[in-house]
Amino acid sequence: MRIPRRLAACAAALRRDRPAQALAYLDGAAFNGPRFNGAWRVAERGLRARAMKASGAPISAWRPLLDECGRVFDRRLARAREDLALGTPEGLNAAIARCDDLVAATAFLGADAIEGQALARNVRATALFHQGRSRDALRECERMLALLPSSPETASLWSGLSVNAASIACELDEDAAATAFIAVGLASIHGLGDDPDRIWDVLRIAADLDVRHGHFLDARRKIVTAVAVFEALGIIRSRNLARARARLATLEREFGRSDLAAELGRSALAAWPREDGAADYTVEAAHLWTEWAHARNWIEARPRLRRLARLAVADSSSRADFLIGLGIVTLDRGRFPTADRLLGRLVAWLDATAPGAVVARIEARRHHAQALIGRGRFEQASLRISEAAALVAASGEGTAIYRHVLARERGLLAERQGDPDGAVAWYLRAIVDEAWHVTAGSAGTESSLSEAIGGRDAIDAVSGLLRLVATTPTPERVRHAHEAVLASRGRATNAVGTRRIFHSEEARTIDEVRSELSRVVEWGGRLQAAGHPPADLADLALALAALDGQAVLAAPRLGEKAALTPGPRPPSRTLKAGDAAIDFVVAIERGVIEEGRLGRDVRLYAFVTTVEMPHPALVAWPNVAGQFRDLDALRRAMAEAEPEPELARRLNDLSRALWWPLAAHLPAGTRRLFLRADGNLAHLPFPALPDRDGTPLCERYEIVLVGPDLATAAPDRPPRDFLVVGDPAPAVSWRDRIAAMAREDESRVLPTGRLHGSRREAAAVAQFLRDRGRMDGTFLVGKHAARQAIIEALPARFVHLAMHGFAVPRGVRGSRPREDAVVGHPAPDWRAGLVCAGAEAWLTRNGPLQGDDDGLLLARDVAALPLAGTELVVLAACDTSAGEPVPGEGILALADAFLAAGARTVVASAWAIDDHETTRFMREFYAAHLDGAAAPTALRAVQSAWSRAQRNPRFWAGFCVYVHGET
């Protein structure tokens, strides 16, 4: 009997529970000769060990056989991998032959050798792929992953095999297969424990697939998770940590956050292990491109370009990326002839050598068109844009994001050709196409909202549109530009987990979806009438028709999904006589070369809308970079108690520059202002600005800051009347506090000291609500004001939080590891929050975090709370309306998180506030509010009284009222 037949007979006897018969089949000369070795010995040793064990032999008899089986398998698999590493046809054939033998041998061992068989199939699939047998490789991957059961014990193996399978599928542009393969790895990632390299491998491939499908927020979330895993384990230097930070830096650069991207690029380079020598291309490229996007310093970039060029020559897969990046640098320097030659050759090279690199071919053509526009070769530029558009149309969903990007390029082309009408139409199309891409991409996934490339180019499209409309304003153009700006807003708020659809509001959600799609279809109709139909107009009409039959979103329970709201609705629909809505837009104009750097003009626009005006008015400021620097200085001066004469001078200068041009467009009789601020303008203390006659605005207007329109969660339980929190205790003994002060740096970022004034304030507010409001609720002070206690006391109709708040700027580092894990996080919704009882104890302890008892209520935590029944939130804490400015979105602050969670009105502070003065201020505010005045009216009454009493503005001007966009 031949060896395979004997092995099969032995395996069958073991299945019938006949170990003696199985051993008989394994006895004989066939299993002892010199030709019997390799893969068959794996099967024979394994089966013999199983038979001896089943027959009752002692472990000392069969265990050595099992160990030998494993050693022989490992040795044969290692040889197969060596053959694979050779990369020659002979080596690939030898690897496949060895793996075939191992697969056949392990098949006799059944479930005991599933892992070994999967490993052999993994090597075989890789060899088949390198042979060009792509379909066979994919089938082998499917067989491989079908073998393993899902369990924590196999998580590491699952992740490694799924990453290899997904990599093969990605190389073959089989996105569906790659997504299915990497889903296996994502499902097993929880079992990887403290293996950050394995976790990074899985998340890297998953993020790459998200980018290919245009889901950039999903990709960013996965990479942030990978970075957090390394940092949580205390890993400072690691190749994969450096690569993860580099990938995150690249994404942030595409989002337009150049300063954060540059910081991440530098940290990626710093994380590369010094003993490994120079960093690889991925890390060096992220460092160079992000630094260039941030500083545009040619002197510093030149040596880095040379170093990166050497790495790109050694790594052929990076050449296209390097040449595109070099072309962008050349364009930024205004060297259009050089960029024309470089990018033109790159287009030809990619077409000849890499026809499957669709994204690179689109990028090369797009930037080549910019070089041609710079040289005045408009017909050739138009041809390049058309070629890129044809590639987008032929490649399907993965490149759909480039539709509005290319529309923006056509707008730039029309502008340079002296065709303002055509430029306005193309810029409008770019904005509308992006709004539809955001809307459609959100229909079935929680992210897909702020598209990286599109987000940056949509901001450029808005900038170009406003520049043209401000130059040649007509009522129709101004109205269209205003609506386009509103449609382009509201994407970055998803960074704190907002924009959700919840199953409890299914009917209302479908109406909202239909409403938003109708708006975009209306815009598409306008552009079509102008001869510029958006690419997705037919799809929009179909989606709207489907919604009429509720075919889209047909699931019985929607769960949490991203809301389909491109931006806030025009405020003119809800304005009354005496109201004025002012929408600010900050636009960054690029293009001026000064001393080796690319200069940037920061322009400010504002749309003024009232019921008395037939159409919006557009106000334009040419360059406000200096005023924005003055605004930052004013905020610091307010927090640092600068003398009142100096504060008055700063306020007067800012009012003259920013408010007076706007006030001229307000009708007489205006009494209330609804402001949608943008960028750093949200930090401007509007109540304290003097009007032309010197009267502070709070004495003339009721000022309300408007947040975005958001679909919010219904509360899971009826809201109680109120929640009042004051003076959270640090929850550590005085001895521990003294010891902590002795051993740590005193320069702490997160505040943890006592707030005795806030205890009195909270007690007074709670008494006011009980006595005058006839309410009953929860009052938490001292050690009882813990994070979990606050969360459990919500929702409530009225929420008053008198405690430490923080909004840490990017780049600040903490003095303690746990503090640094919060303030050093790249996401702004981690770096803003409230300090609860127990925070100091958590910050000063060492060791891993146990659960969520960290004493910090972060913005990301707040945004997930169900506060739809909350009428008013008062944040009597420092910096609760301060945060990170985002172009086109305003400030991402803690107040926005409460609005995102569903609160209708939020009172917050723009800077660090005084404990005792705030107590007096809040008493007067609640007295007016409980007497029947709305929150904005009550706040204005107190601010006006304090202003007329000539109280220092730092005590009252920082408080602002924020309302939900639908309020």
WOKAUR-V230715 format. One record per residue. SS is DSSP state (~ for helix, > for strand, _ for the rest). PHI is phi in whole degrees, 0 to 359 (999 if undefined). Layout:
ss:SS phi:PHI
ss:SS phi:PHI
This chain:
ss:_ phi:999
ss:_ phi:291
ss:~ phi:304
ss:~ phi:302
ss:~ phi:292
ss:~ phi:296
ss:~ phi:296
ss:~ phi:296
ss:~ phi:295
ss:~ phi:296
ss:~ phi:298
ss:~ phi:294
ss:~ phi:297
ss:~ phi:293
ss:~ phi:294
ss:_ phi:270
ss:_ phi:63
ss:_ phi:235
ss:~ phi:294
ss:~ phi:297
ss:~ phi:296
ss:~ phi:296
ss:~ phi:295
ss:~ phi:298
ss:~ phi:294
ss:~ phi:272
ss:_ phi:276
ss:_ phi:142
ss:~ phi:295
ss:~ phi:299
ss:~ phi:261
ss:_ phi:235
ss:_ phi:281
ss:_ phi:292
ss:_ phi:280
ss:_ phi:271
ss:_ phi:202
ss:_ phi:65
ss:~ phi:297
ss:~ phi:295
ss:~ phi:295
ss:~ phi:303
ss:~ phi:294
ss:~ phi:295
ss:~ phi:297
ss:~ phi:294
ss:~ phi:293
ss:~ phi:296
ss:~ phi:298
ss:~ phi:296
ss:~ phi:293
ss:~ phi:294
ss:~ phi:296
ss:~ phi:292
ss:_ phi:276
ss:_ phi:94
ss:_ phi:292
ss:_ phi:293
ss:~ phi:298
ss:~ phi:294
ss:~ phi:274
ss:~ phi:259
ss:~ phi:297
ss:~ phi:301
ss:~ phi:294
ss:~ phi:294
ss:~ phi:296
ss:~ phi:296
ss:~ phi:304
ss:~ phi:293
ss:~ phi:294
ss:~ phi:296
ss:~ phi:298
ss:~ phi:299
ss:~ phi:294
ss:~ phi:292
ss:~ phi:292
ss:~ phi:298
ss:~ phi:295
ss:~ phi:297
ss:~ phi:293
ss:~ phi:297
ss:~ phi:298
ss:~ phi:296
ss:~ phi:295
ss:~ phi:298
ss:_ phi:75
ss:_ phi:276
ss:~ phi:303
ss:~ phi:294
ss:~ phi:297
ss:~ phi:295
ss:~ phi:297
ss:~ phi:295
ss:~ phi:297
ss:~ phi:295
ss:~ phi:296
ss:~ phi:297
ss:~ phi:292
ss:~ phi:300
ss:~ phi:298
ss:~ phi:293
ss:~ phi:297
ss:~ phi:296
ss:~ phi:290
ss:~ phi:289
ss:~ phi:298
ss:_ phi:291
ss:_ phi:273
ss:~ phi:65
ss:~ phi:295
ss:~ phi:290
ss:~ phi:236
ss:~ phi:298
ss:~ phi:297
ss:~ phi:297
ss:~ phi:295
ss:~ phi:296
ss:~ phi:297
ss:~ phi:295
ss:~ phi:294
ss:~ phi:298
ss:~ phi:295
ss:~ phi:297
ss:~ phi:297
ss:~ phi:296
ss:~ phi:296
ss:~ phi:298
ss:~ phi:297
ss:~ phi:290
ss:_ phi:279
ss:_ phi:90
ss:_ phi:266
ss:~ phi:295
ss:~ phi:295
ss:~ phi:298
ss:~ phi:295
ss:~ phi:296
ss:~ phi:297
ss:~ phi:295
ss:~ phi:297
ss:~ phi:297
ss:~ phi:296
ss:~ phi:298
ss:~ phi:285
ss:~ phi:285
ss:~ phi:283
ss:_ phi:275
ss:_ phi:282
ss:_ phi:274
ss:_ phi:201
ss:~ phi:302
ss:~ phi:291
ss:~ phi:258
ss:~ phi:300
ss:~ phi:298
ss:~ phi:294
ss:~ phi:305
ss:~ phi:297
ss:~ phi:297
ss:~ phi:291
ss:~ phi:293
ss:~ phi:297
ss:~ phi:296
ss:~ phi:297
ss:~ phi:294
ss:~ phi:298
ss:~ phi:298
ss:~ phi:296
ss:~ phi:296
ss:~ phi:299
ss:_ phi:267
ss:_ phi:60
ss:_ phi:264
ss:~ phi:295
ss:~ phi:296
ss:~ phi:294
ss:~ phi:298
ss:~ phi:297
ss:~ phi:295
ss:~ phi:294
ss:~ phi:288
ss:~ phi:299
ss:~ phi:297
ss:~ phi:294
ss:~ phi:296
ss:~ phi:293
ss:_ phi:260
ss:~ phi:293
ss:~ phi:293
ss:~ phi:270
ss:~ phi:278
ss:_ phi:60
ss:_ phi:260
ss:_ phi:247
ss:~ phi:294
ss:~ phi:294
ss:~ phi:296
ss:~ phi:298
ss:~ phi:297
ss:~ phi:303
ss:~ phi:293
ss:~ phi:293
ss:~ phi:297
ss:~ phi:295
ss:~ phi:299
ss:~ phi:293
ss:~ phi:300
ss:~ phi:293
ss:~ phi:299
ss:~ phi:296
ss:~ phi:298
ss:_ phi:265
ss:_ phi:83
ss:_ phi:263
ss:~ phi:287
ss:~ phi:292
ss:~ phi:299
ss:~ phi:298
ss:~ phi:297
ss:~ phi:298
ss:~ phi:294
ss:~ phi:289
ss:~ phi:300
ss:~ phi:299
ss:~ phi:298
ss:~ phi:299
ss:~ phi:296
ss:~ phi:296
ss:~ phi:301
ss:~ phi:291
ss:~ phi:295
ss:_ phi:272
ss:_ phi:75
ss:_ phi:276
ss:_ phi:260
ss:_ phi:235
ss:_ phi:193
ss:~ phi:302
ss:~ phi:287
ss:~ phi:297
ss:~ phi:299
ss:~ phi:292
ss:~ phi:295
ss:~ phi:295
ss:~ phi:296
ss:~ phi:296
ss:~ phi:294
ss:~ phi:298
ss:~ phi:297
ss:~ phi:295
ss:~ phi:296
ss:~ phi:297
ss:~ phi:291
ss:_ phi:289
ss:_ phi:93
ss:_ phi:267
ss:~ phi:292
ss:~ phi:292
ss:~ phi:295
ss:~ phi:298
ss:~ phi:296
ss:~ phi:297
ss:~ phi:292
ss:~ phi:297
ss:~ phi:293
ss:~ phi:292
ss:~ phi:295
ss:~ phi:295
ss:~ phi:290
ss:~ phi:278
ss:_ phi:291
ss:_ phi:300
ss:~ phi:295
ss:~ phi:291
ss:~ phi:270
ss:_ phi:79
ss:_ phi:292
ss:_ phi:290
ss:_ phi:278
ss:~ phi:298
ss:~ phi:303
ss:~ phi:288
ss:~ phi:297
ss:~ phi:294
ss:~ phi:299
ss:~ phi:297
ss:~ phi:293
ss:~ phi:293
ss:~ phi:289
ss:~ phi:296
ss:~ phi:293
ss:~ phi:298
ss:~ phi:275
ss:~ phi:247
ss:_ phi:54
ss:_ phi:261
ss:~ phi:290
ss:~ phi:298
ss:~ phi:284
ss:~ phi:283
ss:~ phi:302
ss:~ phi:296
ss:~ phi:293
ss:~ phi:297
ss:~ phi:297
ss:~ phi:296
ss:~ phi:291
ss:~ phi:297
ss:~ phi:297
ss:~ phi:293
ss:~ phi:292
ss:~ phi:296
ss:~ phi:285
ss:_ phi:239
ss:~ phi:298
ss:~ phi:291
ss:~ phi:260
ss:~ phi:296
ss:~ phi:297
ss:~ phi:299
ss:~ phi:295
ss:~ phi:291
ss:~ phi:295
ss:~ phi:298
ss:~ phi:297
ss:~ phi:296
ss:~ phi:295
ss:~ phi:299
ss:~ phi:296
ss:~ phi:296
ss:~ phi:298
ss:_ phi:277
ss:_ phi:77
ss:_ phi:272
ss:~ phi:293
ss:~ phi:299
ss:~ phi:297
ss:~ phi:297
ss:~ phi:300
ss:~ phi:295
ss:~ phi:297
ss:~ phi:286
ss:~ phi:296
ss:~ phi:294
ss:~ phi:296
ss:~ phi:301
ss:~ phi:296
ss:~ phi:295
ss:~ phi:294
ss:~ phi:297
ss:~ phi:278
ss:~ phi:252
ss:_ phi:221
ss:_ phi:296
ss:_ phi:277
ss:_ phi:277
ss:~ phi:295
ss:~ phi:297
ss:~ phi:297
ss:~ phi:293
ss:~ phi:293
ss:~ phi:299
ss:~ phi:298
ss:~ phi:292
ss:~ phi:299
ss:~ phi:286
ss:~ phi:297
ss:~ phi:299
ss:~ phi:297
ss:~ phi:296
ss:~ phi:293
ss:~ phi:297
ss:~ phi:298
ss:_ phi:271
ss:_ phi:81
ss:_ phi:266
ss:~ phi:288
ss:~ phi:295
ss:~ phi:293
ss:~ phi:296
ss:~ phi:298
ss:~ phi:295
ss:~ phi:299
ss:~ phi:295
ss:~ phi:296
ss:~ phi:298
ss:~ phi:296
ss:~ phi:296
ss:~ phi:295
ss:~ phi:295
ss:~ phi:297
ss:~ phi:296
ss:~ phi:278
ss:~ phi:260
ss:~ phi:83
ss:~ phi:298
ss:~ phi:299
ss:~ phi:243
ss:_ phi:300
ss:_ phi:299
ss:~ phi:284
ss:~ phi:298
ss:~ phi:283
ss:~ phi:296
ss:~ phi:289
ss:~ phi:297
ss:~ phi:297
ss:~ phi:295
ss:~ phi:293
ss:~ phi:296
ss:~ phi:298
ss:~ phi:298
ss:~ phi:296
ss:~ phi:297
ss:~ phi:290
ss:_ phi:277
ss:_ phi:81
ss:_ phi:244
ss:~ phi:298
ss:~ phi:296
ss:~ phi:295
ss:~ phi:296
ss:~ phi:300
ss:~ phi:297
ss:~ phi:289
ss:~ phi:297
ss:~ phi:298
ss:~ phi:297
ss:~ phi:300
ss:~ phi:291
ss:~ phi:292
ss:~ phi:300
ss:~ phi:292
ss:~ phi:300
ss:~ phi:290
ss:~ phi:298
ss:~ phi:296
ss:~ phi:296
ss:~ phi:293
ss:~ phi:291
ss:_ phi:267
ss:_ phi:297
ss:_ phi:234
ss:_ phi:219
ss:_ phi:281
ss:_ phi:244
ss:_ phi:64
ss:_ phi:267
ss:_ phi:261
ss:_ phi:283
ss:~ phi:299
ss:~ phi:295
ss:~ phi:298
ss:~ phi:301
ss:~ phi:292
ss:~ phi:284
ss:~ phi:294
ss:~ phi:298
ss:~ phi:297
ss:~ phi:295
ss:~ phi:298
ss:~ phi:298
ss:~ phi:296
ss:~ phi:299
ss:~ phi:294
ss:~ phi:300
ss:~ phi:289
ss:~ phi:293
ss:~ phi:293
ss:~ phi:285
ss:_ phi:230
ss:_ phi:285
ss:_ phi:230
ss:~ phi:306
ss:~ phi:291
ss:~ phi:297
ss:~ phi:298
ss:~ phi:296
ss:~ phi:297
ss:~ phi:296
ss:~ phi:298
ss:~ phi:294
ss:~ phi:294
ss:~ phi:298
ss:~ phi:297
ss:~ phi:292
ss:~ phi:274
ss:_ phi:268
ss:_ phi:93
ss:_ phi:277
ss:~ phi:290
ss:~ phi:296
ss:~ phi:295
ss:~ phi:297
ss:~ phi:257
ss:_ phi:81
ss:_ phi:265
ss:_ phi:57
ss:> phi:235
ss:> phi:249
ss:_ phi:242
ss:~ phi:300
ss:~ phi:287
ss:~ phi:231
ss:~ phi:297
ss:~ phi:296
ss:~ phi:297
ss:~ phi:297
ss:~ phi:296
ss:~ phi:298
ss:~ phi:296
ss:~ phi:299
ss:~ phi:298
ss:~ phi:298
ss:~ phi:292
ss:~ phi:295
ss:~ phi:299
ss:~ phi:299
ss:~ phi:290
ss:~ phi:298
ss:~ phi:301
ss:~ phi:297
ss:~ phi:298
ss:~ phi:296
ss:~ phi:298
ss:~ phi:292
ss:~ phi:296
ss:~ phi:297
ss:_ phi:275
ss:_ phi:88
ss:_ phi:229
ss:_ phi:291
ss:_ phi:292
ss:_ phi:298
ss:_ phi:254
ss:~ phi:298
ss:~ phi:296
ss:~ phi:297
ss:~ phi:297
ss:~ phi:298
ss:~ phi:296
ss:~ phi:297
ss:~ phi:293
ss:~ phi:296
ss:~ phi:295
ss:~ phi:295
ss:~ phi:298
ss:_ phi:262
ss:_ phi:55
ss:_ phi:286
ss:_ phi:280
ss:_ phi:59
ss:_ phi:276
ss:_ phi:298
ss:_ phi:298
ss:_ phi:233
ss:_ phi:289
ss:_ phi:67
ss:_ phi:271
ss:> phi:223
ss:> phi:283
ss:_ phi:290
ss:_ phi:262
ss:_ phi:246
ss:_ phi:298
ss:_ phi:177
ss:_ phi:292
ss:_ phi:285
ss:_ phi:304
ss:~ phi:291
ss:~ phi:297
ss:~ phi:291
ss:_ phi:244
ss:_ phi:286
ss:_ phi:243
ss:_ phi:299
ss:_ phi:91
ss:> phi:263
ss:> phi:221
ss:> phi:257
ss:> phi:236
ss:> phi:254
ss:> phi:270
ss:> phi:224
ss:> phi:261
ss:> phi:237
ss:> phi:256
ss:> phi:264
ss:> phi:257
ss:> phi:135
ss:> phi:259
ss:> phi:269
ss:> phi:223
ss:_ phi:53
ss:_ phi:80
ss:> phi:238
ss:> phi:272
ss:> phi:286
ss:> phi:225
ss:> phi:267
ss:> phi:260
ss:> phi:255
ss:> phi:237
ss:> phi:233
ss:> phi:215
ss:> phi:258
ss:> phi:251
ss:> phi:231
ss:_ phi:220
ss:_ phi:287
ss:_ phi:281
ss:_ phi:269
ss:_ phi:291
ss:_ phi:208
ss:_ phi:297
ss:> phi:260
ss:> phi:250
ss:> phi:247
ss:> phi:233
ss:> phi:249
ss:_ phi:293
ss:_ phi:205
ss:_ phi:244
ss:~ phi:302
ss:~ phi:295
ss:~ phi:294
ss:~ phi:292
ss:~ phi:295
ss:~ phi:296
ss:~ phi:295
ss:~ phi:298
ss:~ phi:295
ss:~ phi:296
ss:~ phi:297
ss:~ phi:296
ss:~ phi:295
ss:~ phi:297
ss:~ phi:290
ss:_ phi:262
ss:_ phi:58
ss:_ phi:293
ss:_ phi:305
ss:~ phi:300
ss:~ phi:301
ss:~ phi:291
ss:~ phi:298
ss:~ phi:297
ss:~ phi:296
ss:~ phi:299
ss:~ phi:297
ss:~ phi:294
ss:~ phi:296
ss:~ phi:292
ss:~ phi:296
ss:~ phi:299
ss:~ phi:279
ss:~ phi:252
ss:~ phi:265
ss:~ phi:303
ss:~ phi:300
ss:~ phi:280
ss:~ phi:299
ss:_ phi:296
ss:_ phi:264
ss:_ phi:274
ss:_ phi:293
ss:_ phi:297
ss:_ phi:93
ss:_ phi:291
ss:_ phi:239
ss:> phi:224
ss:> phi:243
ss:> phi:255
ss:> phi:249
ss:> phi:252
ss:_ phi:279
ss:_ phi:224
ss:~ phi:57
ss:~ phi:293
ss:~ phi:298
ss:~ phi:295
ss:~ phi:273
ss:_ phi:287
ss:_ phi:283
ss:~ phi:305
ss:~ phi:301
ss:~ phi:267
ss:_ phi:293
ss:> phi:279
ss:_ phi:284
ss:_ phi:301
ss:_ phi:269
ss:_ phi:90
ss:_ phi:283
ss:> phi:300
ss:~ phi:298
ss:~ phi:295
ss:~ phi:277
ss:_ phi:248
ss:_ phi:227
ss:> phi:269
ss:> phi:251
ss:> phi:230
ss:> phi:267
ss:> phi:257
ss:_ phi:269
ss:_ phi:283
ss:_ phi:280
ss:_ phi:222
ss:_ phi:280
ss:_ phi:238
ss:_ phi:278
ss:_ phi:286
ss:_ phi:296
ss:_ phi:281
ss:_ phi:209
ss:_ phi:300
ss:_ phi:289
ss:> phi:282
ss:> phi:291
ss:> phi:208
ss:> phi:227
ss:> phi:238
ss:> phi:234
ss:> phi:210
ss:> phi:47
ss:> phi:299
ss:_ phi:283
ss:_ phi:291
ss:_ phi:62
ss:_ phi:227
ss:_ phi:289
ss:~ phi:296
ss:~ phi:295
ss:~ phi:296
ss:~ phi:296
ss:~ phi:295
ss:~ phi:296
ss:~ phi:295
ss:~ phi:295
ss:~ phi:287
ss:~ phi:258
ss:_ phi:237
ss:_ phi:295
ss:_ phi:284
ss:_ phi:278
ss:_ phi:265
ss:_ phi:273
ss:_ phi:272
ss:_ phi:285
ss:_ phi:223
ss:_ phi:284
ss:_ phi:285
ss:_ phi:235
ss:~ phi:294
ss:~ phi:295
ss:~ phi:291
ss:~ phi:296
ss:~ phi:295
ss:~ phi:299
ss:~ phi:297
ss:~ phi:298
ss:~ phi:293
ss:~ phi:296
ss:~ phi:300
ss:~ phi:293
ss:~ phi:302
ss:~ phi:294
ss:~ phi:287
ss:~ phi:280
ss:_ phi:272
ss:_ phi:269
ss:_ phi:51
ss:_ phi:242
ss:_ phi:229
ss:_ phi:199
ss:> phi:248
ss:> phi:235
ss:> phi:239
ss:> phi:222
ss:> phi:62
ss:_ phi:291
ss:_ phi:282
ss:_ phi:273
ss:> phi:276
ss:~ phi:304
ss:~ phi:293
ss:~ phi:296
ss:~ phi:294
ss:~ phi:298
ss:~ phi:290
ss:_ phi:278
ss:_ phi:259
ss:_ phi:276
ss:> phi:217
ss:> phi:295
ss:> phi:240
ss:> phi:234
ss:> phi:235
ss:> phi:240
ss:> phi:255
ss:_ phi:201
ss:> phi:287
ss:> phi:242
ss:> phi:212
ss:> phi:218
ss:_ phi:271
ss:_ phi:295
ss:_ phi:295
ss:_ phi:95
ss:_ phi:282
ss:_ phi:248
ss:_ phi:278
ss:_ phi:269
ss:_ phi:229
ss:~ phi:303
ss:~ phi:289
ss:~ phi:298
ss:~ phi:295
ss:~ phi:297
ss:~ phi:273
ss:~ phi:288
ss:_ phi:268
ss:_ phi:289
ss:_ phi:290
ss:_ phi:275
ss:_ phi:294
ss:_ phi:283
ss:_ phi:269
ss:_ phi:265
ss:> phi:229
ss:> phi:173
ss:> phi:236
ss:> phi:262
ss:_ phi:260
ss:> phi:298
ss:_ phi:95
ss:~ phi:295
ss:~ phi:294
ss:~ phi:298
ss:~ phi:292
ss:~ phi:293
ss:~ phi:269
ss:_ phi:280
ss:_ phi:254
ss:_ phi:95
ss:_ phi:288
ss:_ phi:287
ss:_ phi:257
ss:_ phi:69
ss:_ phi:252
ss:_ phi:277
ss:_ phi:258
ss:_ phi:76
ss:> phi:244
ss:> phi:258
ss:> phi:276
ss:~ phi:301
ss:~ phi:294
ss:~ phi:290
ss:~ phi:297
ss:~ phi:299
ss:_ phi:271
ss:_ phi:279
ss:_ phi:273
ss:_ phi:247
ss:_ phi:296
ss:_ phi:268
ss:_ phi:273
ss:_ phi:275
ss:> phi:214
ss:> phi:240
ss:> phi:250
ss:> phi:259
ss:_ phi:275
ss:_ phi:216
ss:_ phi:289
ss:_ phi:60
ss:_ phi:277
ss:_ phi:251
ss:_ phi:270
ss:> phi:173
ss:> phi:266
ss:> phi:288
ss:> phi:234
ss:_ phi:304
ss:_ phi:81
ss:_ phi:234
ss:> phi:87
ss:> phi:250
ss:> phi:270
ss:> phi:234
ss:~ phi:298
ss:~ phi:301
ss:~ phi:296
ss:~ phi:296
ss:~ phi:292
ss:~ phi:296
ss:~ phi:298
ss:~ phi:284
ss:_ phi:122
ss:_ phi:298
ss:_ phi:279
ss:> phi:220
ss:> phi:227
ss:> phi:256
ss:> phi:221
ss:> phi:245
ss:_ phi:267
ss:_ phi:208
ss:_ phi:292
ss:_ phi:250
ss:_ phi:277
ss:~ phi:299
ss:~ phi:286
ss:~ phi:295
ss:~ phi:294
ss:~ phi:300
ss:~ phi:297
ss:~ phi:300
ss:~ phi:291
ss:~ phi:300
ss:~ phi:292
ss:~ phi:297
ss:~ phi:291
ss:~ phi:300
ss:~ phi:290
ss:~ phi:293
ss:~ phi:285
ss:_ phi:279
ss:_ phi:117
ss:_ phi:284
ss:_ phi:295
ss:~ phi:305
ss:~ phi:298
ss:~ phi:293
ss:~ phi:295
ss:~ phi:295
ss:~ phi:297
ss:~ phi:298
ss:~ phi:290
ss:~ phi:296
ss:~ phi:296
ss:~ phi:295
ss:~ phi:291
ss:~ phi:293
ss:~ phi:294
ss:_ phi:279
ss:_ phi:58
ss:_ phi:285
ss:_ phi:300
ss:~ phi:301
ss:~ phi:296
ss:~ phi:275
ss:_ phi:227
ss:_ phi:285
ss:_ phi:282
ss:> phi:276
ss:> phi:225
ss:> phi:259
ss:> phi:248
ss:> phi:238
ss:_ phi:299
ss:_ phi:300
ss:_ phi:270
ss:_ phi:286
